[in-house]
Amino acid sequence: MYHILLVEDDQDLSAITCANLTHAGHQVDTAFTCTQAEELLAQRDYDLILLDVMLPDRSGDELCRSIRKTCDCPIIFLSCLEDSDIIVGALRSGGDDYMVKPVRYSELLARADAIIRRSRQRTASPQNGIRTFRSFTMDTIHHRILRDGQEVDLSSIEYALLLYMTDHPDTLLLYHDLYKNVWDNDSLGDIRTVMVHISNLRKKLDPDHRKIISTVRGAGYIFSDV
């Protein structure tokens, strides 16, 4: 059972979503505004946050950025908006994934389970120690990235992407392969989800544009930094 915070201002849709999550065995708290969400977040920790983009007092993006200052809890955006700029903005604000309403609840539950498991694995037992590359050092025991002696702040998704890429250097990693192995879901979903997180990863790891992560247009990415 997971404890989930649902932030959705449409009360009917909130009730339906809550009912489906509760039926699947999860405990759900609901908020209809950013202020209500922040009050609940101040009281307890959550395994997952489901967040609408359009809320009455502030945008979901703003709330997400605020949450990310103190909390690494997985966040899935749920929105009726399919505009590329809105999706990119939501993911860049700190969201792990983005689903367009109306959602299939079986898919939502599968994505939620995968994202929560991956988030928990990040704080689990040690793996392989230190990996050294030209541009950065990766500590897989403490899940830290160092660049020029300074720690690079990566989200759990960004870290998982980088870990998977360093496990498969100089290999074309298709969009579908990345989504399946990092998000742990056979459904690719929206390709922009992968693209935005890769873009964020590049900005943090490769400000000098050494092409650590190369794009193969229409196919995927290749990691090479040895």
C-alpha positions in Angstrom: 0.0 0.0 0.0 1.2 3.5 -0.9 0.2 6.8 0.7 -0.6 9.1 -2.2 -1.4 12.8 -2.3 -3.8 13.7 -5.1 -3.9 17.4 -6.0 -6.9 18.0 -8.4 -9.3 20.9 -8.3 -12.1 19.1 -10.2 -14.0 17.5 -7.3 -15.8 14.9 -9.4 -12.6 13.8 -11.1 -10.8 13.8 -7.7 -13.5 11.5 -6.3 -13.3 9.1 -9.2 -9.4 9.0 -9.1 -9.4 8.6 -5.4 -11.9 5.7 -5.6 -9.8 3.9 -8.2 -6.6 4.3 -6.1 -8.4 3.3 -2.9 -9.9 0.2 -4.6 -6.3 -0.8 -5.6 -5.4 -0.8 -1.9 -3.7 2.6 -1.6 -4.3 5.4 1.0 -5.2 8.7 -0.6 -5.3 12.3 0.7 -6.9 14.9 -1.5 -6.2 18.6 -2.0 -8.0 21.0 -4.3 -5.5 23.9 -4.2 -1.8 24.4 -3.9 -2.3 25.8 -0.4 -4.1 22.7 0.8 -1.4 20.5 -0.7 1.3 22.4 1.0 -0.5 22.0 4.4 -0.8 18.3 3.9 2.9 18.0 2.8 3.9 19.8 6.0 2.2 17.2 8.1 3.5 13.9 6.6 5.6 12.3 3.9 4.0 10.7 0.8 5.1 7.9 -1.5 3.7 9.7 -4.6 2.1 13.0 -5.6 -0.4 13.1 -8.4 -0.5 16.8 -9.5 -2.8 18.7 -11.9 -1.2 21.5 -14.0 -4.0 24.0 -13.6 -5.0 24.8 -10.1 -7.1 27.7 -8.8 -4.5 29.5 -6.6 -1.2 28.7 -8.4 0.0 26.5 -11.3 1.0 22.9 -10.7 4.5 23.8 -12.0 5.0 26.4 -9.3 3.9 23.9 -6.6 6.2 21.3 -8.1 9.2 23.6 -7.9 8.3 24.5 -4.3 8.1 20.8 -3.4 11.4 20.0 -5.0 13.2 22.4 -2.7 12.6 20.1 0.2 11.2 16.8 -1.1 12.3 14.1 -3.6 8.9 12.4 -3.6 8.0 11.0 -7.1 5.5 13.3 -8.9 3.3 12.4 -11.8 1.5 15.3 -13.6 -2.1 14.5 -14.6 -3.5 17.1 -17.1 -6.0 17.5 -19.9 -3.4 19.7 -21.7 -1.3 18.1 -24.4 0.6 21.3 -25.5 4.4 20.5 -25.8 5.4 23.7 -24.0 3.2 22.8 -21.0 4.5 19.2 -20.9 8.1 20.4 -21.1 7.5 23.0 -18.4 5.9 20.5 -16.0 8.7 18.0 -16.4 11.4 20.7 -16.0 9.7 21.9 -12.8 10.6 18.6 -11.3 7.9 16.1 -12.5 8.9 12.5 -13.0 6.2 11.7 -15.6 3.2 13.3 -17.4 -0.1 11.7 -18.3 -2.9 13.2 -20.3 -6.5 13.0 -19.0 -8.6 11.0 -19.2 -6.1 8.4 -17.9 -6.5 4.7 -17.9 -6.3 3.8 -14.2 -4.6 0.5 -14.9 -1.8 2.4 -16.6 -1.7 5.1 -13.9 -1.3 2.3 -11.2 1.4 0.6 -13.2 3.4 3.8 -13.7 2.9 4.8 -10.1 4.2 1.4 -8.9 7.2 1.6 -11.2 8.2 5.2 -10.2 7.8 4.5 -6.5 9.9 1.3 -6.7 12.6 3.1 -8.6 12.7 5.9 -6.1 13.0 3.5 -3.2 15.8 1.6 -5.0 17.8 4.8 -5.0 18.1 4.7 -1.2 18.5 1.0 -1.1 21.7 -1.1 -0.6 25.1 -0.2 -2.2 25.8 -1.3 -5.7 29.1 -0.9 -7.5 31.0 2.0 -6.0 32.8 4.6 -8.0 32.7 5.1 -11.8 35.0 7.7 -13.2 34.4 9.5 -16.5 36.1 12.4 -18.3 33.4 14.9 -17.2 32.1 13.5 -13.9 32.4 10.9 -11.2 29.5 8.6 -10.3 29.2 7.2 -6.8 26.7 4.4 -7.0 26.9 3.6 -3.3 25.7 7.0 -2.2 23.9 7.9 -5.5 26.0 11.1 -5.9 27.4 12.7 -9.0 30.5 15.0 -8.8 31.6 17.4 -11.5 34.8 19.5 -10.9 34.6 18.5 -7.3 31.1 19.8 -6.8 28.0 17.6 -6.3 25.5 17.8 -9.2 21.9 17.8 -8.0 20.0 15.2 -10.1 16.4 14.1 -9.7 15.8 10.4 -9.2 14.7 10.1 -12.8 17.9 11.9 -14.0 20.1 9.6 -11.9 18.3 6.5 -13.1 18.7 7.6 -16.7 22.4 8.3 -16.2 23.0 5.0 -14.4 21.3 3.1 -17.2 23.3 4.9 -19.9 26.6 4.3 -18.1 25.7 0.6 -18.0 25.4 0.7 -21.8 28.1 3.1 -23.2 28.5 3.6 -26.9 25.2 1.9 -27.6 22.1 3.3 -29.3 19.5 3.4 -26.6 16.1 3.7 -28.2 13.4 5.9 -26.7 11.3 2.7 -25.9 14.3 1.0 -24.3 15.0 4.0 -22.1 11.4 4.3 -21.0 11.0 0.6 -20.4 14.1 0.3 -18.3 14.2 3.6 -16.5 10.4 4.2 -15.9 10.0 0.4 -15.7 7.0 0.4 -18.0 6.4 -1.3 -21.4 4.3 1.6 -22.6 6.5 4.4 -24.0 3.9 7.0 -23.2 4.9 10.5 -24.4 8.3 10.6 -26.1 8.7 14.2 -24.8 9.0 12.8 -21.2 12.2 11.1 -22.2 13.5 14.1 -24.2 12.9 16.6 -21.4 14.8 14.6 -18.8 17.7 14.0 -21.2 17.8 17.7 -21.9 17.9 18.4 -18.2 20.7 15.9 -17.7 22.8 17.4 -20.5 22.5 20.9 -19.0 23.7 19.6 -15.6 26.5 17.3 -16.8 27.7 18.8 -20.1 27.6 22.6 -20.0 30.7 22.6 -22.2 28.8 20.7 -24.9 31.3 17.8 -25.2 28.4 15.7 -26.5 28.5 13.2 -23.7 24.9 12.3 -24.8 24.4 12.3 -28.5 21.0 12.3 -30.2 20.2 9.9 -33.0 17.3 11.8 -34.5 14.0 9.8 -34.5 15.6 6.9 -32.6 17.2 7.6 -29.3 20.6 8.5 -27.6 24.2 7.3 -27.3 26.2 7.9 -24.1 30.0 8.2 -24.5 32.4 9.9 -22.0 35.4 7.6 -21.6 
